[in-house]
Amino acid sequence: MNRRGILIVVSGFSGSGKGTLMKELLGRYKETYALSISATTRSPREGEVDGREYFFKTREEFEKMIAKDELIEYARYVENYYGTPREYVEKQLEAGKDVILEIEIQGALKVKEAFPDTLLLFVTPPSAEELKKRLVGRGTETMEVIESRMKRAVEEAEGMDRYDYLIINDELEVCTEQMHTIIQSEHHRSFRNTGFMKEIKADLDRSLKGES
């Protein structure tokens, strides 16, 4: 039986290590997962390729995509649009790949609203102390920016209970396998197998009639 892929949204605090986790998961199981590629109106940075890092669009093209309902979700940041193209995601799901969207909490809830079968995963470090340590350890941000990220984490924590699973990112190896197991177990949920259940019920009925 050809199984359809699952749409997965991964969110987490800045500094939770979700990017590293995604990289590890996709590297380990590249035949199983596809990371959704966003469309954006921002200009490509050096080394970025259209269709690899992003689908680069003009503002006019992007606004046409909005009008035609060709985006699963979209948002505007600093004068640029970012969004998830529906066609790319649908193709990957039809091919049986589990598609991962790495987006923030508001976008995640919008996706769940539009696609109730979406699996929502929230990545968190084991403690607030560890989160701050990771943010400081990056060495790329001022203490002021780190404090604002910690405040943002307080706000985001309010929405954690809206997610299906919480992934505590302590050890990368363990966490990667946990995430993989959760997603693959999800394929066996009864509501994802209505077609198969219908078939086997009909099969059982036929079998019973054949016997009598």
Long-range contacts (C-beta under 8 A, 24 or more apart in sequence): 1-196, 2-96, 3-96, 3-187, 4-93, 4-94, 4-96, 5-34, 5-92, 5-93, 5-94, 5-95, 5-96, 5-97, 5-98, 5-99, 6-93, 6-98, 6-99, 6-117, 6-119, 6-183, 6-186, 6-187, 6-192, 7-89, 7-93, 7-98, 7-99, 7-101, 7-111, 7-115, 7-117, 7-118, 7-119, 8-98, 8-99, 8-100, 8-101, 8-118, 8-119, 8-120, 8-121, 8-183, 9-100, 9-101, 9-102, 9-103, 9-107, 9-108, 9-111, 9-112, 9-118, 9-119, 9-120, 9-121, 10-100, 10-101, 10-102, 10-103, 10-121, 10-122, 10-123, 11-102, 11-103, 11-104, 11-105, 11-108, 11-120, 11-121, 11-122, 11-123, 11-156, 11-163, 12-122, 12-123, 12-124, 12-167, 12-169, 13-123, 13-124, 13-125, 13-131, 13-149, 13-152, 13-153, 13-156, 13-157, 14-135, 14-149, 14-152, 14-153, 15-125, 15-131, 15-132, 15-134, 15-135, 15-138, 15-149, 15-153, 16-123, 16-124, 16-125, 16-131, 16-134, 16-169, 17-123, 17-125, 17-134, 17-169, 17-172, 18-102, 18-123, 18-169, 19-102, 20-172, 21-123, 21-167, 21-169, 21-172, 21-175, 21-176, 21-179, 22-100, 22-102, 24-172, 24-176, 25-100, 25-176, 25-179, 25-180, 26-100, 28-176, 28-180, 29-180, 32-97, 32-98, 32-180, 32-184, 33-97, 33-98, 33-99, 33-100, 34-92, 34-97, 34-98, 34-99, 34-100, 35-99, 35-100, 35-102, 36-84, 36-88, 36-89, 36-92, 36-99, 36-100, 36-101, 36-102, 37-85, 37-88, 38-82, 38-83, 38-84, 38-85, 39-65, 39-71, 39-81, 39-82, 39-83, 39-84, 39-85, 40-80, 40-81, 40-82, 40-83, 41-80, 41-81, 42-80, 42-82, 55-85, 55-88, 57-81, 72-101, 72-111, 72-114, 72-115, 73-103, 73-107, 73-110, 73-111, 73-114, 75-106, 75-107, 84-111, 98-183, 104-156, 105-156, 105-159, 105-162, 108-163, 109-159, 109-162, 112-162, 117-191, 117-192, 119-164, 119-165, 119-182, 119-183, 119-186, 120-162, 120-163, 120-164, 120-165, 121-163, 121-164, 121-165, 121-166, 121-167, 121-179, 121-182, 122-160, 122-163, 122-165, 122-166, 122-167, 123-167, 123-169, 124-160, 124-166, 124-167, 124-168, 124-169, 125-168, 125-169, 125-170, 126-168, 126-169, 126-170, 128-153
